[in-house]
Amino acid sequence: MWTSGRMSNAKNLFGLGVSLYFWGLMDLTTSALSGSARPLIEGQEDNLSDKLHQRMKRSWVWNQFFVLEEYTGTDPLYVGKLHSDMDRGDGSIKYILSGEGAGIVFTIDDTTGDIHAIQRLDREERSQYTLRAQALDRRTGRPMEPESEFIIKIQDINDNEPKFLDGPYVASVPEMSPVGTSVIQVTATDADDPTYGNSARVVYSILQGQPYFSVDSRTGLIRTALMNMDREAKEYYEVIIQAKDMGGQLGGLAGTTTVNITLSDVNDNPPRFPQKHYQMSVLESAPISSTVGRVVAKDLDEGINAEMKYSLVDGDGLDVFDINTDPNYQVGIITVRKPLSFESKKSYTLKVEGANPHLEMRFLNLGPFRDTTTVHISVEDVDEPPVFEPSIYFVEVPEDVEIGTTIQIISAKDPDVTNNSIRYSIDRSSDPGRFFYVDITSGALMTARPLDREDISWHNISVLAMELNNPSQVGSVSVTVKVLDVNDNAPEFARFYEAFVCENAKAGQLIQTVSAIDRDDPQEGQHFYYSLAPEAATNPNFTLRDNQDNTAWILTRRSGFRQHEQSTFYLPILISDNGRPVLSSTGTLTVHVCSCDEEGMVMSCNAEAYVLPVSLSRGALIAILACIFVLLVLVLLILSMRRQRKQPYIIDEEENIHENIVRYDDEGGGEEDTEAFDIAAMWNPREAQLVVRNRQDMLPEIESLSRYVPQACVMDNNVHNYVLAKLYEADMDLWAPPFDSLQTYMFEGNGSVAESLSSLQSVTTDSDQSYDYLTDWGPRFKKLAEMYGATDSSGALW
């Protein structure tokens, strides 16, 4: 029988014995229990072994051993004792321990059966060990008892403090929350045995964070403890929570954690403008949607609670200005909505409102959640370019209008208070053909060249207006000129007509249908009238029938045409239009007489076919080819000669020592005439026919023509007609050097005290003419006075 026990000690260790009963083996073991054991024969041992293995249920159980953890003594810790009733104390029984921790954590005295722990035990690492014990005969090694299993449990002590495994914590709670609002729940874990004593029973308390927050001692739930906590006053709180085991009693272990609590924002603060009056200014030239200024309403809240909506609620500029909200910075941006004019209105007053679009009903009593401010905007004057009235012009002009005719008066004015004088000109990029001219002061738009609707029917020109005192200020207006049609083109054949008549043709036979075209475009449509020319009206061969649909038929008047008598007829046809005045032209119809078959199919229209052989000889072909070759050589020779004649005649500068005399009848402008004349153009006048180019040194009329015309004569239509006619004449005359120079003959030299300084008629004057008057003309004629003036004997100038 196995027995086990634990020696009594200060810790009240105990041992329990359990008797083992081997059912069916009592007779075999009676002598062993009485001390007179007999050896078992081999057969009996085998029989016993078979019976033991056939048993499926044991009738004994080992009780548990208990040992305290964390033993700190120097001697091995006594756990318990194994003992068999067969042990007589003579050392014949050997105890063996196996299983978990045997020989490492636990040892056994094989003679006495005492079990000791040789290592420090920690219940949190391992709470129990399962071991097996055997009792063997020391001499024979035979088991004296069947192997039995028992458990050693580690008994807990309070050696672990509570720990917050998820700490530190971060939480948030809305500001102004009621007392008792849940914030977060914290949990501490104690590694001690919760089923044994109070080692693992935790109690929570708050060490830091009062009086703002509290914690439930049993659950660890943190709640608000103070009402009306304002985020704008204090936003962050650090709360320290303690967890203590042993139910919070004295001697228990404790652990702490930190909870960082943030007050989240609510819309409890209305917006307010920091200033009640804003002063802004804007240039009157500011474009649409440009920024005038910014206003901002301060809101102590943040995020969506600080969002702002700005609007214009009152003022005299509601239709002139607009306000938008910048979502990034929550500011109101005032912009220009309509064009500004300093001359019309110099200042505006606006009332701006800023409001929170997101409201919380429980805080409406803290409102109103909107505020207003006043904005004064001053419009600053700028020098603006001239403005045309109207802003666009449309003019209709007949194409036969005379040069110099005023077709429209262009009007512009300075919008500024100063109202500067305006000078007009044409943007030459819009009128490259220079068909028009505008008067510099009056803005009268006139024709400068003949108009041709059939060439250009629409002209889109830009007229510029420049301030006289500030040339950088230039305005422009678009002038659309529609050239109206007049009947200035006679009708003509639509194409070249060539008819054929058979020799066997009969009288009244149709040989050709003709039609006409007219470049004009009358409003009532084209209508042409056809008739034979007067010289062909009585011809006996052909007649004409006008179909009244702008076509005509050519009919034979007789039969019996003979190719050898006359192979070709030329029939002049008179074509008239329905314009006013009526215009007409004569077109010629060429009619060939041909030989035809019986069905009227043309066989031959060559009169020489009757006399020429059917085929040409080789000599005739060679002669024809030779003629063609000679003609080609002549053509190449002519082209080569013409090319050489087109090359400019360049005279070596060293040999060009003779004088070139050019006779002209133009009286110069005196010292004011600085426009030089290029004599090289006279050396090779053929070059003037090759390229007709506009001179690049000619400025628009605003700087060239009108500069030399006295202002008193500008409005004289006769003067303008004369000047523009001369300009057109100079443009058309390709041989007149300089090719596009305009000489204002009518005003050249007028008002000069010296009258004409030309030497063209000097041969008719007296060679002893007195030039004493030169001394009265001032310093500009000092040199002439010294050269031609009379001097006395002392050399003084008279």
TORTI-262209 format. One line per 10 residues: for each residue x, y, z of C-alpha. Coordinates in nm, 3 decimals. Last residue first. Example, Ala and Ser with C-alpha at 12.3 -4.5 7.8 and 13.67 -1.06 7.14 Angstrom:
! TORTI-262209
1.367 -0.106 0.714; 1.230 -0.450 0.780
END
This chain:
! TORTI-262209
2.549 14.534 -9.468; 2.815 14.295 -9.347; 3.135 14.448 -9.225; 3.450 14.366 -9.420; 3.612 14.706 -9.378; 3.552 14.783 -9.742; 3.184 14.727 -9.701; 3.005 14.391 -9.736; 2.703 14.295 -9.946; 2.524 13.962 -9.861
2.573 13.653 -10.079; 2.804 13.425 -9.876; 2.774 13.583 -9.532; 2.395 13.617 -9.569; 2.370 13.257 -9.681; 2.554 13.147 -9.366; 2.337 13.362 -9.141; 2.014 13.227 -9.286; 1.911 13.025 -8.978; 2.051 13.299 -8.753
1.778 13.550 -8.841; 1.609 13.655 -9.158; 1.706 14.020 -9.150; 2.060 13.966 -9.281; 1.915 13.789 -9.585; 1.761 14.117 -9.697; 2.099 14.220 -9.835; 2.068 13.964 -10.114; 2.082 14.208 -10.404; 2.039 14.068 -10.753
2.337 14.120 -10.978; 2.268 13.803 -11.175; 1.929 13.938 -11.274; 1.668 13.665 -11.292; 1.574 13.455 -11.595; 1.844 13.194 -11.532; 1.715 13.150 -11.177; 1.398 12.995 -11.302; 1.460 12.641 -11.182; 1.680 12.758 -10.896
1.405 12.720 -10.638; 1.419 12.941 -10.331; 1.063 13.063 -10.378; 0.931 13.325 -10.138; 1.213 13.444 -9.914; 0.963 13.549 -9.649; 0.811 13.200 -9.658; 0.438 13.192 -9.585; 0.359 12.915 -9.832; 0.660 12.704 -9.934
0.474 12.380 -9.996; 0.105 12.418 -9.915; -0.067 12.318 -10.241; 0.210 12.093 -10.356; 0.172 11.844 -10.076; 0.422 11.594 -10.210; 0.342 11.232 -10.138; 0.617 10.980 -10.193; 0.510 10.633 -10.305; 0.754 10.565 -10.589
1.018 10.821 -10.522; 1.045 10.838 -10.815; 0.757 10.831 -11.067; 0.783 10.525 -11.286; 0.527 10.307 -11.107; 0.251 10.564 -11.130; -0.044 10.402 -10.950; 0.065 10.492 -10.600; 0.151 10.848 -10.704; -0.192 10.896 -10.860
-0.361 10.760 -10.548; -0.167 11.004 -10.332; -0.240 11.291 -10.569; -0.611 11.206 -10.550; -0.587 11.196 -10.173; -0.428 11.542 -10.164; -0.679 11.699 -10.402; -0.981 11.547 -10.235; -0.848 11.654 -9.900; -0.791 12.012 -10.011
-1.132 12.032 -10.171; -1.289 11.895 -9.856; -1.144 12.178 -9.646; -1.169 12.056 -9.286; -0.794 12.036 -9.246; -0.726 12.384 -9.375; -0.703 12.573 -9.045; -0.503 12.292 -8.899; -0.219 12.356 -9.141; -0.130 12.040 -9.334
0.225 11.920 -9.277; 0.151 11.695 -8.984; -0.176 11.584 -9.142; 0.004 11.378 -9.403; 0.280 11.218 -9.203; 0.213 11.145 -8.834; -0.165 11.092 -8.818; -0.158 10.987 -9.178; 0.029 10.674 -9.084; 0.408 10.673 -9.115
0.602 10.622 -9.437; 0.952 10.485 -9.376; 0.863 10.134 -9.486; 0.787 10.238 -9.837; 0.523 10.023 -9.994; 0.657 9.781 -10.248; 0.611 9.752 -10.618; 0.865 9.504 -10.749; 0.978 9.459 -11.108; 0.862 9.777 -11.279
1.084 10.012 -11.077; 1.382 9.802 -11.175; 1.342 9.928 -11.529; 1.442 10.274 -11.411; 1.812 10.172 -11.385; 2.020 10.479 -11.315; 1.725 10.686 -11.200; 1.658 10.465 -10.892; 2.016 10.517 -10.786; 1.943 10.887 -10.734
1.763 10.811 -10.407; 1.601 11.134 -10.294; 1.645 11.246 -9.935; 1.357 11.341 -9.709; 1.495 11.610 -9.478; 1.283 11.897 -9.607; 1.266 12.149 -9.319; 1.570 12.333 -9.454; 1.385 12.414 -9.770; 1.070 12.222 -9.847
1.157 12.146 -10.203; 1.002 12.284 -10.521; 0.914 12.008 -10.759; 0.981 12.065 -11.128; 1.245 11.800 -11.170; 1.548 11.755 -11.394; 1.798 11.502 -11.279; 2.163 11.558 -11.350; 2.403 11.286 -11.250; 2.761 11.397 -11.225
3.047 11.182 -11.341; 3.274 11.003 -11.094; 3.113 10.661 -11.106; 3.433 10.483 -11.217; 3.564 10.417 -10.865; 3.217 10.333 -10.735; 3.174 10.069 -10.999; 2.837 10.105 -11.157; 2.571 9.845 -11.095; 2.298 9.806 -11.355
2.038 9.588 -11.201; 1.976 9.252 -11.371; 1.650 9.262 -11.569; 1.829 9.310 -11.903; 2.022 8.991 -11.850; 1.701 8.802 -11.787; 1.540 8.949 -12.099; 1.832 8.836 -12.310; 1.813 8.483 -12.174; 1.438 8.466 -12.236
1.486 8.581 -12.595; 1.755 8.322 -12.655; 1.542 8.046 -12.505; 1.251 8.143 -12.730; 1.473 8.153 -13.038; 1.614 7.809 -12.961; 1.263 7.671 -12.914; 1.153 7.817 -13.249; 1.451 7.661 -13.424; 1.364 7.322 -13.275
1.001 7.349 -13.389; 1.112 7.438 -13.738; 1.344 7.139 -13.746; 1.061 6.911 -13.627; 0.837 7.033 -13.911; 1.113 6.980 -14.168; 1.179 6.628 -14.038; 0.808 6.547 -14.065; 0.796 6.676 -14.419; 1.102 6.469 -14.516
0.949 6.153 -14.371; 0.639 6.196 -14.586; 0.305 6.301 -14.443; -0.002 6.077 -14.459; -0.350 6.125 -14.606; -0.230 6.381 -14.847; -0.348 6.738 -14.812; -0.598 6.883 -15.060; -0.939 6.782 -14.926; -0.831 6.761 -14.569
-0.725 7.121 -14.591; -1.074 7.232 -14.486; -1.040 7.059 -14.148; -1.376 6.992 -13.974; -1.386 6.615 -14.027; -1.629 6.335 -13.938; -1.892 6.506 -13.725; -2.190 6.279 -13.652; -2.510 6.402 -13.817; -2.666 6.060 -13.871
-2.590 6.068 -14.243; -2.226 6.135 -14.178; -2.078 6.475 -14.112; -1.839 6.709 -14.286; -1.766 7.012 -14.073; -1.817 7.385 -14.097; -1.674 7.555 -13.789; -1.860 7.828 -13.603; -1.671 8.064 -13.370; -1.902 8.267 -13.151
-1.777 8.616 -13.073; -1.885 8.808 -12.769; -1.994 9.169 -12.768; -2.049 9.358 -12.448; -2.334 9.543 -12.284; -2.403 9.771 -11.995; -2.742 9.921 -11.908; -2.714 10.214 -11.673; -2.877 10.109 -11.459; -2.867 9.731 -11.474
-3.069 9.491 -11.686; -2.778 9.336 -11.873; -2.684 9.338 -12.242; -2.509 9.074 -12.458; -2.435 9.144 -12.830; -2.331 8.843 -13.033; -2.061 8.854 -13.305; -2.064 8.543 -13.532; -1.731 8.433 -13.671; -1.764 8.171 -13.947
-1.510 7.902 -14.029; -1.470 7.653 -14.320; -1.574 7.874 -14.609; -1.597 7.743 -14.970; -1.415 7.413 -14.910; -1.632 7.340 -14.610; -1.961 7.397 -14.792; -2.275 7.502 -14.612; -2.590 7.419 -14.809; -2.861 7.513 -14.567
-2.990 7.846 -14.447; -3.060 8.050 -14.139; -2.884 7.816 -13.901; -2.978 7.864 -13.537; -2.787 8.000 -13.233; -2.997 7.966 -12.921; -2.988 8.209 -12.629; -2.966 8.177 -12.250; -3.046 8.416 -11.963; -3.397 8.270 -11.933
-3.561 8.496 -12.192; -3.488 8.235 -12.465; -3.326 8.491 -12.697; -3.319 8.341 -13.050; -3.021 8.413 -13.277; -2.977 8.379 -13.657; -2.713 8.230 -13.881; -2.601 8.225 -14.244; -2.759 8.515 -14.432; -2.603 8.791 -14.219
-2.841 9.082 -14.167; -2.782 9.137 -13.793; -2.412 9.067 -13.821; -2.285 9.425 -13.828; -2.547 9.526 -13.574; -2.432 9.258 -13.329; -2.672 8.971 -13.302; -2.899 8.980 -13.001; -2.902 8.856 -12.642; -3.058 9.010 -12.332
-2.941 8.914 -11.986; -3.122 8.916 -11.654; -2.939 8.902 -11.324; -3.121 8.944 -10.997; -3.343 9.218 -10.852; -3.077 9.321 -10.605; -2.810 9.347 -10.873; -2.493 9.141 -10.827; -2.225 9.250 -11.068; -1.962 9.009 -11.196
-2.190 8.924 -11.489; -2.215 8.585 -11.657; -2.348 8.481 -11.995; -2.512 8.184 -12.167; -2.492 8.030 -12.516; -2.676 7.737 -12.674; -2.523 7.613 -13.000; -2.608 7.451 -13.338; -2.988 7.453 -13.343; -3.120 7.386 -13.700
-3.342 7.652 -13.855; -3.221 7.588 -14.211; -3.085 7.239 -14.269; -2.740 7.105 -14.200; -2.579 6.887 -14.473; -2.248 7.065 -14.445; -2.261 7.012 -14.074; -2.234 7.302 -13.832; -1.992 7.311 -13.538; -1.988 7.559 -13.253
-1.706 7.705 -13.038; -1.795 7.900 -12.726; -1.536 8.029 -12.484; -1.692 8.048 -12.141; -1.969 8.223 -11.949; -1.986 8.478 -12.225; -1.981 8.834 -12.105; -2.196 9.076 -11.909; -2.071 9.431 -11.861; -1.932 9.529 -11.525
-2.000 9.865 -11.360; -2.358 9.821 -11.247; -2.323 9.933 -10.891; -2.281 9.706 -10.591; -2.255 9.829 -10.238; -1.926 9.805 -10.052; -1.992 9.717 -9.690; -1.762 9.892 -9.448; -1.726 9.752 -9.097; -1.561 9.994 -8.856
-1.414 9.845 -8.540; -1.320 10.088 -8.266; -0.992 10.157 -8.094; -0.865 10.342 -7.793; -0.514 10.470 -7.733; -0.369 10.610 -7.412; 0.007 10.597 -7.463; -0.008 10.923 -7.660; -0.084 11.120 -7.341; -0.146 11.488 -7.407
-0.307 11.438 -7.748; -0.506 11.136 -7.638; -0.515 10.880 -7.915; -0.814 10.739 -8.105; -0.753 10.444 -8.337; -0.983 10.332 -8.619; -0.983 9.962 -8.692; -1.085 9.843 -9.037; -1.308 9.563 -9.159; -1.366 9.606 -9.532
-1.626 9.401 -9.715; -1.690 9.355 -10.091; -1.329 9.331 -10.202; -1.261 9.266 -10.574; -1.613 9.261 -10.719; -1.709 9.536 -10.479; -1.439 9.762 -10.620; -1.350 10.072 -10.423; -1.134 10.348 -10.567; -0.862 10.469 -10.329
-0.845 10.712 -10.037; -1.205 10.694 -9.920; -1.290 10.908 -9.621; -1.353 10.861 -9.249; -1.403 11.196 -9.077; -1.257 11.173 -8.725; -1.251 11.552 -8.691; -0.894 11.595 -8.572; -0.674 11.350 -8.762; -0.904 11.301 -9.058
-0.939 10.935 -9.141; -0.818 10.774 -9.462; -0.944 10.467 -9.643; -0.843 10.224 -9.918; -0.495 10.178 -9.780; -0.460 9.824 -9.920; -0.326 9.702 -9.584; -0.635 9.829 -9.401; -0.653 9.634 -9.073; -0.274 9.627 -9.033
-0.282 9.997 -9.113; -0.456 10.081 -8.787; -0.624 10.401 -8.894; -0.571 10.736 -8.722; -0.756 10.980 -8.497; -0.636 11.250 -8.255; -0.836 11.331 -7.942; -0.815 11.635 -7.714; -0.812 11.570 -7.342; -1.131 11.559 -7.133
-0.961 11.635 -6.798; -1.242 11.459 -6.612; -1.156 11.133 -6.779; -1.379 10.959 -7.033; -1.183 11.113 -7.324; -1.410 11.120 -7.624; -1.451 10.935 -7.950; -1.644 11.006 -8.271; -1.599 10.858 -8.616; -1.776 11.059 -8.888
-1.865 10.829 -9.176; -1.842 10.808 -9.556; -1.652 11.129 -9.632; -1.568 11.128 -10.002; -1.198 11.175 -10.078; -1.192 10.945 -10.380; -1.532 10.930 -10.547; -1.783 10.661 -10.465; -1.829 10.405 -10.744; -1.837 10.107 -10.506
-2.135 10.242 -10.322; -2.070 10.272 -9.946; -2.252 10.107 -9.657; -2.114 10.178 -9.311; -2.136 9.981 -8.986; -1.970 10.124 -8.678; -1.900 9.967 -8.338; -1.874 10.102 -7.981; -2.103 10.397 -8.053; -1.959 10.619 -7.921
-1.590 10.553 -7.898; -1.399 10.573 -7.570; -1.061 10.739 -7.539; -0.806 10.566 -7.319; -0.832 10.596 -6.942; -0.608 10.797 -6.712; -0.695 10.659 -6.372; -0.931 10.788 -6.101; -0.964 10.605 -5.773; -1.295 10.457 -5.658
-1.332 10.462 -5.279; -1.491 10.165 -5.100; -1.639 10.200 -4.750; -1.712 9.867 -4.578; -1.950 9.839 -4.282; -1.957 9.537 -4.047; -2.212 9.273 -3.951; -2.228 8.975 -3.710; -2.383 8.628 -3.701; -2.431 8.347 -3.445
-2.690 8.537 -3.244; -2.609 8.385 -3.009; -2.549 8.219 -2.669; -2.916 8.117 -2.643; -2.871 7.925 -2.964; -2.636 7.686 -2.782; -2.869 7.387 -2.748; -2.978 7.420 -3.111; -2.633 7.369 -3.253; -2.560 7.577 -3.565
-2.373 7.511 -3.889; -2.386 7.803 -4.140; -2.202 8.040 -3.906; -2.260 8.401 -4.015; -2.063 8.699 -4.152; -2.261 9.000 -4.277; -2.124 9.283 -4.492; -2.284 9.627 -4.526; -2.147 9.810 -4.829; -2.080 10.178 -4.898
-1.963 10.307 -5.237; -1.739 10.589 -5.358; -1.649 10.802 -5.664; -1.950 10.749 -5.888; -1.991 10.844 -6.257; -1.652 11.008 -6.332; -1.467 10.747 -6.130; -1.621 10.477 -6.341; -1.630 10.112 -6.238; -1.709 9.810 -6.455
-1.944 9.558 -6.288; -1.893 9.279 -6.033; -1.569 9.385 -5.870; -1.462 9.158 -5.585; -1.488 9.155 -5.203; -1.320 8.849 -5.049; -1.468 8.733 -4.717; -1.231 8.533 -4.500; -1.264 8.175 -4.373; -0.895 8.095 -4.437
-0.929 7.780 -4.645; -1.294 7.816 -4.748; -1.242 8.168 -4.892; -1.592 8.315 -4.891; -1.708 8.533 -5.180; -1.832 8.892 -5.192; -1.975 9.087 -5.486; -1.955 9.448 -5.599; -2.143 9.670 -5.844; -2.501 9.546 -5.797
-2.489 9.564 -5.417; -2.297 9.891 -5.427; -2.542 10.129 -5.257; -2.549 9.937 -4.927; -2.717 9.639 -4.762; -2.693 9.266 -4.697; -2.375 9.168 -4.875; -2.286 8.810 -4.780; -2.022 8.612 -4.595; -2.061 8.251 -4.483
-1.820 8.130 -4.217; -1.695 7.793 -4.095; -1.579 7.802 -3.733; -1.797 7.512 -3.617; -1.679 7.303 -3.912; -1.325 7.317 -3.784; -1.257 7.549 -3.494; -1.440 7.769 -3.247; -1.310 8.104 -3.133; -1.467 8.274 -3.435
-1.322 8.597 -3.576; -1.502 8.764 -3.868; -1.275 8.852 -4.160; -1.290 9.116 -4.433; -1.088 9.122 -4.754; -1.023 9.378 -5.028; -1.098 9.489 -5.386; -1.017 9.167 -5.570; -1.066 9.150 -5.948; -1.379 8.969 -6.071
-1.433 9.224 -6.355; -1.127 9.430 -6.434; -1.003 9.724 -6.222; -0.983 10.037 -6.440; -1.170 10.247 -6.181; -0.892 10.170 -5.940; -1.003 10.034 -5.603; -0.996 10.166 -5.248; -1.085 10.017 -4.910; -1.184 10.145 -4.563
-1.332 9.893 -4.320; -1.560 9.981 -4.029; -1.687 9.768 -3.740; -1.355 9.615 -3.650; -1.277 9.276 -3.494; -1.583 9.126 -3.664; -1.749 8.869 -3.435; -1.851 8.508 -3.490; -2.067 8.331 -3.226; -1.899 8.088 -2.980
-2.069 7.764 -2.868; -2.025 7.566 -3.185; -1.873 7.255 -3.031; -1.506 7.168 -3.011; -1.355 6.849 -2.872; -1.210 6.855 -2.520; -0.901 6.640 -2.518; -0.827 6.371 -2.261; -0.484 6.216 -2.215; -0.525 5.913 -1.986
-0.215 5.807 -1.795; -0.173 5.472 -1.624; -0.101 5.350 -1.272; -0.025 5.021 -1.092; -0.083 4.915 -0.732; 0.008 4.627 -0.495; -0.194 4.566 -0.180; -0.047 4.622 0.165; -0.341 4.823 0.292; -0.663 4.722 0.128
-0.766 4.831 -0.222; -0.949 4.509 -0.290; -0.625 4.318 -0.253; -0.524 4.482 -0.581; -0.478 4.853 -0.660; -0.545 5.025 -0.999; -0.449 5.395 -1.018; -0.568 5.645 -1.285; -0.371 5.956 -1.386; -0.558 6.222 -1.592
-0.383 6.466 -1.823; -0.619 6.731 -1.958; -0.603 6.927 -2.289; -0.836 7.204 -2.414; -0.850 7.470 -2.149; -1.029 7.806 -2.180; -1.141 7.774 -2.546; -1.233 7.414 -2.476; -1.477 7.521 -2.206; -1.579 7.276 -1.931
-1.935 7.375 -1.852; -2.000 7.111 -1.583; -1.739 6.929 -1.376; -1.717 6.555 -1.306; -1.683 6.412 -1.653; -1.667 6.033 -1.655; -1.397 5.765 -1.653; -1.508 5.400 -1.643; -1.264 5.181 -1.444; -1.532 4.920 -1.372
-1.509 4.881 -0.991; -1.375 5.213 -0.870; -1.571 5.417 -1.129; -1.349 5.707 -1.228; -1.397 6.085 -1.193; -1.307 6.386 -1.409; -1.273 6.764 -1.384; -1.222 6.792 -1.007; -0.987 6.615 -1.028; -0.750 6.502 -1.295
-0.472 6.336 -1.098; -0.476 6.033 -0.863; -0.804 5.878 -0.970; -0.904 5.542 -0.817; -0.965 5.191 -0.943; -1.000 4.871 -0.730; -0.857 4.537 -0.842; -0.927 4.186 -0.699; -0.631 3.973 -0.814; -0.465 3.903 -0.478
-0.797 3.891 -0.296; -0.786 3.519 -0.195; -0.747 3.240 -0.442; -0.969 3.223 -0.746; -0.825 3.537 -0.912; -0.477 3.385 -0.912; -0.221 3.665 -0.960; -0.145 3.814 -1.303; -0.347 4.130 -1.231; -0.492 4.314 -1.540
-0.602 4.680 -1.537; -0.884 4.812 -1.757; -0.963 5.171 -1.858; -1.304 5.291 -1.976; -1.334 5.617 -2.170; -1.520 5.951 -2.159; -1.869 5.887 -2.026; -2.069 6.202 -1.951; -2.134 6.220 -1.577; -2.163 6.598 -1.558
-2.307 6.745 -1.877; -2.075 6.821 -2.174; -1.967 7.184 -2.231; -1.677 7.058 -2.440; -1.718 6.738 -2.629; -1.516 6.442 -2.495; -1.188 6.304 -2.619; -0.972 6.006 -2.537; -0.612 5.889 -2.548; -0.492 5.611 -2.317
-0.144 5.521 -2.194; -0.214 5.238 -2.159; -0.347 4.923 -2.323; -0.182 4.671 -2.086; -0.275 4.859 -1.772; -0.099 4.652 -1.506; -0.211 4.536 -1.158; 0.077 4.443 -0.924; 0.207 4.088 -0.911; 0.346 3.909 -0.597
0.031 3.842 -0.405; 0.090 3.470 -0.322; -0.038 3.176 -0.521; -0.002 2.801 -0.432; 0.178 2.597 -0.689; 0.004 2.263 -0.743; 0.191 1.928 -0.734; -0.008 1.660 -0.910; 0.002 1.273 -0.869; 0.045 0.970 -1.092
0.098 0.608 -0.976; 0.327 0.330 -1.094; 0.211 -0.010 -0.959; 0.370 -0.105 -0.626; 0.669 -0.322 -0.540; 0.815 -0.283 -0.881; 1.103 -0.529 -0.943; 1.452 -0.388 -0.934; 1.581 -0.709 -0.774; 1.782 -0.573 -0.483
1.630 -0.225 -0.444; 1.279 -0.356 -0.486; 1.106 -0.075 -0.664; 0.850 0.186 -0.556; 0.735 0.414 -0.842; 0.604 0.774 -0.862; 0.469 0.979 -1.152; 0.451 1.360 -1.173; 0.213 1.631 -1.310; 0.323 1.987 -1.232
0.098 2.287 -1.152; 0.061 2.670 -1.191; 0.343 2.739 -1.429; 0.478 3.090 -1.519; 0.235 3.292 -1.309; 0.272 3.030 -1.032; 0.640 3.104 -1.002; 0.861 2.840 -0.831; 1.220 2.896 -0.722; 1.419 2.583 -0.791
1.523 2.279 -0.576; 1.174 2.175 -0.477; 1.192 1.876 -0.235; 1.021 1.532 -0.224; 1.093 1.290 0.064; 1.061 0.923 -0.039; 1.293 0.799 0.248; 1.533 0.588 0.039; 1.505 0.734 -0.308; 1.513 1.090 -0.165
1.312 1.274 -0.428; 1.395 1.579 -0.641; 1.177 1.847 -0.798; 1.258 2.127 -1.036; 1.521 1.954 -1.243; 1.518 1.587 -1.136; 1.147 1.558 -1.213; 1.018 1.882 -1.362; 0.724 1.715 -1.539; 0.729 1.334 -1.507
0.944 1.092 -1.306; 1.017 1.015 -0.938; 1.175 0.682 -0.820; 1.159 0.541 -0.468; 1.381 0.246 -0.377; 1.255 0.002 -0.118; 1.505 -0.223 0.063; 1.624 0.064 0.276; 1.548 -0.110 0.606; 1.259 0.119 0.692
1.003 -0.159 0.662; 0.865 -0.017 0.330; 0.578 -0.243 0.226; 0.338 0.013 0.357; 0.469 0.246 0.084; 0.574 0.601 0.144; 0.597 0.923 -0.064; 0.667 1.243 0.126; 0.590 1.611 0.065; 0.706 1.947 -0.076
1.012 2.043 0.130; 1.178 2.351 -0.016; 1.546 2.307 -0.080; 1.757 2.515 0.160; 1.860 2.881 0.092; 1.515 3.033 0.142; 1.337 3.262 -0.109; 1.024 3.059 -0.189; 0.839 3.246 -0.466; 0.548 3.007 -0.491
0.394 2.812 -0.204; 0.361 2.436 -0.235; 0.055 2.212 -0.254; 0.055 1.835 -0.315; -0.256 1.683 -0.472; -0.414 1.351 -0.370; -0.319 1.029 -0.544; -0.609 0.816 -0.657; -0.683 0.444 -0.594; -0.931 0.189 -0.730
-0.779 0.166 -1.077; -0.993 0.085 -1.378; -0.921 -0.105 -1.699; -0.759 -0.417 -1.539; -0.643 -0.665 -1.803; -0.289 -0.560 -1.771; -0.282 -0.652 -1.407; -0.439 -0.994 -1.473; -0.179 -1.073 -1.735; 0.098 -0.967 -1.506
-0.035 -1.183 -1.228; -0.051 -1.485 -1.454; 0.300 -1.420 -1.570; 0.416 -1.386 -1.219; 0.236 -1.708 -1.124; 0.398 -1.896 -1.400; 0.737 -1.781 -1.298; 0.695 -1.878 -0.936; 0.636 -1.608 -0.686; 0.871 -1.575 -0.399
0.707 -1.600 -0.067; 0.644 -1.305 0.160; 0.651 -1.354 0.524; 0.604 -0.986 0.634; 0.232 -1.005 0.694; 0.159 -0.788 0.389; 0.375 -1.007 0.167; 0.205 -1.322 0.292; -0.133 -1.185 0.196; -0.019 -1.075 -0.157
-0.140 -1.366 -0.368; -0.466 -1.402 -0.183; -0.550 -1.032 -0.227; -0.486 -1.030 -0.603; -0.844 -1.025 -0.746; -0.896 -0.660 -0.667; -0.572 -0.482 -0.595; -0.648 -0.231 -0.329; -0.448 0.083 -0.294; -0.463 0.281 0.021
-0.444 0.661 0.002; -0.257 0.873 0.244; -0.298 1.253 0.284; -0.036 1.501 0.366; -0.055 1.847 0.521; 0.139 2.165 0.531; 0.034 2.408 0.796; 0.271 2.686 0.688; 0.468 2.671 1.006; 0.548 2.305 0.946
0.384 1.963 0.965; 0.553 1.705 0.748; 0.375 1.608 0.433; 0.240 1.261 0.370; 0.200 0.985 0.120; 0.106 0.628 0.156; 0.127 0.350 -0.099; 0.000 0.000 0.000
END
